[in-house]
Amino acid sequence: MDFTRLFDILDYQQHRYPQAVALAGREQGAWRTWSTAQLLAERDALSAGLLLQGLRKGDRIGILAHCGSPRWAIADAALLQTGLVPVPVHTTARPDEIAHISRDAGLAAFFVSNAAMLDQLRQAGAVPARVFAFEPTEGAVAWDALCQPPDEALSTQIRHLRDGIHPGDLATLLYTSGTTGAPKGVMLSHANIVSNVKSVLAIVPVGPLVTAVSFLPLSHIFERMVTYVYQAAGTPVWYVESLERLPADLREVRPHFFTAVPRVLERSYERLRERRNQAGFIGKKILDWALALGERYPFAGKYAMPPGYRLQRWIADLLVFRRWRRALGGRVRGIAVGAAALQPRLGRLFSAVGIDVREGYGLTETSPVVSFNRFEPGGVHFGTVGIPAPGVEVRIAGADEQGEGEIEVRGPNVMSGYWNLPGETAERFTADGWLKTGDIGRFEFKRFLKITGRKSEIFKTSSGKFVAPAFVEQQLLRSPFFDQCMAVGLNKPYVGALVVPNFKQLEAWCLENNVHWTAPAYMILNPRVEKLFRQEIDRINEAYLGPVENIRAFQLLAEPWTPQNGLLTPTLKLRRPALEQQFATEIAALFEARRAQKSSTDHEAGH
């Protein structure tokens, strides 16, 4: 048996790898599990209930849920097999974005996970005639009432609908983050996503004997596609309700594999640093040595581990690393990372700890995986986003002398276009059918793709030099004292930066250096704190940035940037126009002559 449509995958699992625990999620604080057979029965009962509600093939149905769950996956499968089109909505979307998606997609109904999500719809003025809820919610049809075990007539109708769905048919609408404008609906077919599922199955270490946890939102194509991968591989999936519960659930479930965004790994690292800050003098020295050793992990690509390093790593494992593994459950073998750039030092560190971290790259428009570092020897280079996925072609358009240019993609995973936007669809493709990603990159070591910036974000200084702000920001985030940052400098004589400090790390530094700690709003004005950040920036300027990219002036900010305050997208990317507008005064001050804080590297660059 094979699968060519997304709803075939659960049937495929039942045929190849029937599981007593296929999916698990928490209900009223306790774990509840579903076998593969139970998932299929509940999927069909939900399909019957949706048909009895009067919904018909082609109707678009929204899903707004506070977290991934077995019921999310069941709802998705039930919609897909009846020809209904799931339209997931990010919980971090603003009310105006939710309203736009509801209007643009013409949603006939909405699934919500609970009363809080229904309130979000009400605040957006986007409550349709039919609302269904995963949990008992006043004003919505309850899950148990919606599920109706199909009689013979409904079973026949469901089979007829399934038989009429072709791989090339529209499977889902996924609205992009909209960093500069209204979200656009990406049209993905069954064939698009299935091709990506089969590509990823060949390169990730999952299977029926592997356990996975899932905590990223299923409204993002990355985690949703990975969920299909787990189903096709027969991998049991345990859904975590929130990031706050993640550490405890990792220790309880003890997974072998999971997917993450870089911020999750950064938080794990920060928790270790917090424990380090509470240790005594010897404990701090040991931990600092072990972390520095891990960040130099040499095993990447063709480079083997030197014997001397192997011995040191064994000692570090005995003293530090094995405790870190236990904090993650003790059995994690691999972590796949996407959605944002991973600091190479963290990839090396986790791999030194004994947990293989592999970074990939993709877009909603490509279902999503374009490239991925492999888990087998010779298949990884930290600092790159890996090798193109099987069946996916990648080329660099308009490459300069360094081989750098716009990344273009072609393959069966590439979208058919944007919903209701034929003009924008046409602009996104080349004359010979390649998708223009808008990302700038190059190939390193012949086959490893490296992302260096975003075409639309590159700016030119008044000296006529081009700067990719994303690259500069990635280098600044090498410092543990930086939490968020944005490089600016369009038509200015040099590059400046807005910086949100990592206040936990800063507080620990203040304690060690006898600096009185108070509220963040006051700490960013402290001369010794400003000197610390100047030193960190000077270090990064010298080690990682070219003369044109050097940060000459910076401004510390006390409040973090979030999707809720409109400064980040739901996928945690910077909304640059919103940031530039909100901090226009601070940005202008960066380029006043009296604020330009020249470092020694700047002086050398000028000569």
N, C-alpha and C positions, 0 to 999 in steps of 0.2 A: 504494500500500500504506500502511496505517495500523497503529498498534499500540494495543492496548487492555489487554494484559497485559504484565507486566514482561519475561517471557522472549521476547516478540515483538520486543523492541528490537534485539537482535543481528541477527535476520533482517531487520529494517527497515534496519539499517546496511548489510548486505550488498546489499540491493536498491537503496538510494539512494546510499550513499557507501562502497563497498568499499575497505578500506584495506590497503595492503601492511604497514603497521605500525599496528595498531589499539591494542594494549596492549604495554607493555614493563616488565620487572622484572629485578632482578639475581638471578643464580644463581651461587653460588661466586665472587662479586665481579665478574662480567662481565654486561653487559646481554644479555638474551634477549628477542626480539620475537615477537609473534604477529600474523598477518594476521587479517582478519575471518573468512575461510574456515577458518583453523586454529582459531580460537576456537569456531566452530560445530561443527566435527568433534570437538574435545576435549570440548565441552559434551555432545554426544550420547553419546560413549564413556563419560563419567563417569556420565551418566544410566543407561546400560545396566548399568554396574558396581554402582550403587546398587540397582537392581532385583534384580540377581543376589545381592545381600547380604540380600535378603528384606525390604527396606524398602517400605512401602506408602503410598499417598496419605493425607495427613493426619498422618503421623508428624512430630514436631518434631525438628530436627537442630541441635545447637549448633555454633557456629563460634568458636574462640578462636585468634586469630592475632596475632603480634607486630607486624604491619604490613599495610597493603593490598598486594595483589599481583595479577597476572593470574590466578593460581590461585584466589584469593579470588573474583574476579569470575566465573570459570568455574564454580566450585562453586555459587555463588549461582544462576546461570542453570540449571545442571543440576538443582538441587533444585526450583526454581520450576516448571520445565516438566514435572516428574513429580508435582506436587502435594504434594511434601514442603515443610515449613515451616521456613525458616532462622531460627535464634534466635542472633543474634550476642551475644557476651559481651565486655565490655570487659576488656582485659588488666590494667587497674588495679583491677579489682574485687577485693574482699577474699574470702578463702576462704569465709566464711559467706555472702556474696552469691552466689558461684558455686554453692554447695551449694543455696541457696534457689531459684535460677533452674532448676537441674537438676531439682529435685523439683517445683517449681510447673509447669513446662512439660512435665514427663514426657518428658524427652529420650530418644529411642531410639538416638541415636548422636551422635558429636562429631567435627568436623573440628578438628585442631590444626595449627599451622604448623610446629612443630618440637618437639624434646624438652623444651625449657624450658616450653612451653605444656602439654605432657602432665604435667609435674611439677606445674604449678599445679592441674590437675584432681585429681591424686593427693592433694595437700595439702588440697584441699577435700573429698576423699572423694566425688568426683562423676564417677568414670570409668565410663561405660556399657559395655555388652557389646561394642559396636562403636566403634572409634576409627580414624579415617583421618587421614593426615598429608600435608601439602603437600611436606615434605622427608623424606628417609629417617629414620625414627624407630623405635627399638626399642620394641616393644609396640603398634605401630599398623600398619594396613594401608597400604602405600606407595601414593602417587599412581599411579605407572605400573602397579602391579598392580591397582588399583581400576578404572582406565580400560579398558574392553573395547569395541572397535568393534562396534556392534550388528549382529547378523545380521537376517534378514528378520523373524523373529518378534519380536525385541526392538524393531526399528524400528517395527513395527506397534503394539506395546504403547505405545511412547513417543508415537506420533501419537494413539492413542486417549486417553491420559492428557491430552495437550495439548488435544485437542478438548473434553474434559470439564471444563476449568477455565474458569470464568466471571470476568469483571472484578470482580464483587463478592465473590469468594471470598477467604478469608484468605490473604494472601501471606507475611506475616512476623510474628513476635512480637519486640518490642523492649522491653527492660526499662529503665525510667526509673532515674535516678541514685539516687533515694531519699535526699534530704537529711535527712529526719526519720524514715524508717521503711524497711521492707523494699521492695526494688524491685518495681514493678508492671509486668506485661506488657501493653504497648500493642498492640492488634490492628489492623493495617493491611492493607487489601485491595489487590489489584492496582489497582483503580480509584482508591483514595485516592492512591497514590504516582504513578501515571501522570498523574493530573490535575495534580499538582504539577510533574512533569517537563515537561509541555506548557506550564504557566504560566511556568516559569523559562526554557524555551527561547526564549520571546518577548522576554525582557528581559536576557539576558546575551550578550556578544560572543564566542560560540563557533561553530565550524563546521569543515568538513573541512580548511581551510587554517590552522587554529589548532592549536598544540600546547599541551598542558596537563601539569603535573606534579601528582601526588596524594601527599600525605604525612600527611593526617589519617586517623585510624582509620576503617575501613569498618564498625566496630561502631556508629558514630554515624550516625543517619539523615541528617544533613546531607551528609556526604561520600558516603554510599552513593547518595542521591538524585542528587547532582551527577554521580556516575559514570554513572548512567542517562542524564543529560542529555548528557554527553560522547558516549556510545554513540549516542544518537538524532541528535546533530549531526554524527556522523562525525569527532569530534575525537580524535586519537591521545593516549593517556594513558601517561605514564611514572611508575611508582610508585617513590617514594623509601623506602628501608629504615628510615631513622631521621632524627630532627631533626638529629642530629650530622652526617649526610651531606648535609643540605639545601643549605648554601651551595655545596659542590663540585658537586652534581648540578644546581643551577640554572645554574651557569656552563657545565656540559657539555651539558645538554639545551637550554638557552636557550628556555624556554617563553614563550608569549604570555599565558597566563592560569593562575591557580590560586586555590584557596580556602584560607582560613587562619582561625585564631582570633587575637584581638588579641595574644596573647602572642608569636606568631611575628613580628608587625610590631614589637612592643616590643623583641624580641631583636635584630632587624636595626638598629633605632635605637640600641640599647645598644652594638652592635659599632662603629657609627660614632662614638659618644661615646668608646669606648675608643681608637680611632685618634686622635680629637681630643686625648685626654689625653696621647698620646705625641708630639704635634706640638710645634713650637716656638711662640714667642710670637705671631708673625704668623699661622702656620697655625691656631692656636686662635682668634684673633680673626676670621679669615675664616670658619671653620666655624661659630662662634657666630652670626655675622651671617647666614649662609646659612640655618641652622636656624631662627633667629627669623623670618626673612623667610618661610620655608616655612610656619611655623605660623600666619602671618597670611594665608595664601592666600585671596583674596577671591572666587574663582569658585565660587559655590554658588547653586543655584536661579536666580533672575532676575538675580543680580549679575554683571556682566561684569568682566573684568580691566582695571583702570585702566592707562593708558599708562605712567605712572611705575613702577608695580609690574612691568609687563611688561618694561621695560628692566632693572630690578634682578634680576628672575628670570633674564633671559638671562645676566647676569654671574654669578649664583650657579650657573647651569647649567654655565657654562664652567669655573668654579673647583671646584665641589663635586658638583653633582647628577649629572652624566653619569658620574662615577666610581662613584657609588652604584648607578646603573642597571646599569653593567657588572658590579658585584658580584652582581646578581640575574640575570645572563645577558644583559642588554642589549636584550631584546626584550619584556619584560613590559609588557602594555598595561593589564591590569585584574586586580584582586584582589577577590574577594568574601569578606566577613568575617561570621562569625556565631558563635553559641554564648555569647558574652559581650559586654559593652559595650565599644565602641571609643572611646578618647579622641579627641574631635573634632580636637585639635591634630595627632594622628598622621594622621587622614584628610586634613587640609589639607596636611600636610607631604608625604606620599607623592604627593598629587595635584600639588603644586608641582614635585616631582621629575620628573613626567611619567608617573606610574603611578596610574591612577584606582582608588582604593580605595572600595568601596561596601559599606555595612553593611546587614544585614538582620536579621530577627527571625522566630523560629519555635519550635515545640515538637515533641517526638517525636509528640505526639498530633495534629499537623497536617501531618505527612508531609514536611518540617517547615515550609516557608516560608509565613509569613503576610504579611510585607511586605518591601520591598526598595527601596533607593535605586537609581535608574536610572543607566545610563551615558550616556544622551543628555542634551543641554543642558536645563537646567531641571528635571531629574529627581532632584536631590540636594540635601539639606540636612544638613550635618554636625551631628552631635549628635542626629539622629533615626534611626529604623530604616526610613524610607522610606514608600513608597506601597503600599497593599494589593496583593498579587499578583493578576493577572487571574483572575477567577472566585472570589476569596476575599472574603467580606464581613467587615467589622470594625465593631463598635460599642462605645461607652463606656457601661457600665452605672452608674447611680447617680452621674452626674457632678455635681461640686460647682460653685461659681461660677467656678472656673478651667477648667471643662470636663474635670476629672480624675476618673477612676473606674476600675472594673475593665474590662479589655479582654476582650471576648467575640468569638468567631469562628464563622462558619458557612460551609460550602462543601463541595465534593466531596472535599477533602483531609482532612477531619476523621475521626478514628478511629471505629470502631464501638463500642469500649469497652475495658475492662480484662479480661484473661484471668482467669477464675474469680472476678471481683469485681463482680457485678451491682449491689451496693449502692453501691460507690464510683463505678461508671459513672453511675448515676442521679444521684448528688450532683454530678457534674461538669457536667451539662447543665441548662440552664434549661427551664422548662415549654414554651417555644416552640422548643426544639431548638438553642440556641446553646451552644457550648463555653465554659465559664468558665475562662479561662487562669490566673487567680490573680495576674496581673500588673496593675499600676496604670499608667495612662498617659493621654495626651490627644493630640488632633490639633493640630498647629501648621501655620501657613500653609495651613489648610483641609484638606489631604490627607496631610500627613506625620505619621506616628505617632511619638510619643516615649514611651519607657518611663521611668517615674520611680520604680518600686519594686515590691516583691513584697508582695501583700496579707497573706500569712501572716507576713511579717517586720516589718511596721510596728509600732513600739512607742510607748507613751505615757509621757512623763516625769511626774514627780510634780507638775509644774505644769499637767498636763492637756493638754499639746501633743503632737501626733503627729509622729513622725520616721520617714522612710523610710531605713533604714540603707544600702541599696544606692546611693541617690543620694549620700549623704555619702561613702561609700567611693569612688565614681567620681570625686568632686571631689578627694579626697586623692591619688588615683593620678595626678593631673595633675603632681605633683612627681616628678622623675626619681629622687629619693632614696627613694621608697616602692616596695616590691615587692609587699607584701600588707598588707591591713588589714581590720579589722572594727570597726564602730561599735556601741557598746552604751550602754544607758541606760534600760532598762525600769524604770519606777517610781523613777527616780533624778532628782535636781534638774537634771542637765545631761547632755550626751553626752560619752562618753569613747571612746578607740580603742586597740585593740591593733595594733601596727605591726611588720611585718618589713621592715627596711631593704633597699634594693638595695645590697648590700655592695660590688659593683664600683664603683658610682658614689660610694659613701661613701669607699672607699679612695682613689679619684682626688682627691676633695675634701680628704682628710686630707693627701695628698702636696702639694697646692697650698697648703695652709694650715698647713704645719709641725706637723701633729698626728701623733704617733707611732702607727703602725698596728700592731695586734696581732690576736689572735683575735676573731671577732665577739662571743663571750660577754663579752669585756672592753670592746670598743668601745661596746657599748650602754650601758655605765656611765660612759663618758667625759663629763664636764660640757660640753665644747665640742661634742661630738656631740649631746648632749641639747639644747643651745642651738640648734644648727642645725635640728633637727626642730621645736623650738618656733617658730622663725622661719618655717619652711615652713608649719606649721599656721596660724600667725597670718595669713600671706599668703593662704592658701586660705579661712580663715574670713571675711576681709574682702572678698575678691573674688567668692567663689562660693557661700557658705553664708549662710542666714538666721540671725538671732539665736538661734532655738531650736536650730538645727542645729550651731552653733559647737562645736568640740571644745575642751573645757576642760581635759582631762587625757588623758595618753597613756602607754602602756608599750611600750618597744622590746623585741622578742624576737629571739633569736639564731638560731633554727632555722626553716627554711621549712615551710610547710604543704603537704602532698602527699597524693595519694590513698593512697599506701603507708602513711602514718602515720595514716590514717583521718580527716584533717581537711579534705580536699577530696573531692568526688565525682569519678567518672571523667571528667566534663566540666568539672572544675576549678572547680566552684561551692563556696562555703563550706558546710561542715557545721556550722552554727551551734550546735546543741545539743552536739556533740562539742567544739567550741572553747570553749564556755562552761564545760563540765565540766572540761576539761583545764586551763584557765587561770582557774579560779574565784578563786584567791587573788589573781592579778594584777588581775582585774576588780574584786574587792572593794576593793583598794588604790586604784583609780582614783577611788573616791568617798569616800575619807577626806578630811576637811576640809584636812588638811595637804598633800595631793597635788594639790588643785585649783589649777592654775597659770593664773591669770587673765591674759588678754592685754588689750591696749588695746581690741580690738574687743568683748571680753566686757564690759569696763567701760562702754563706750558703749551696748551692748545693754541693760545694767541700768538705764540712765537714759533 
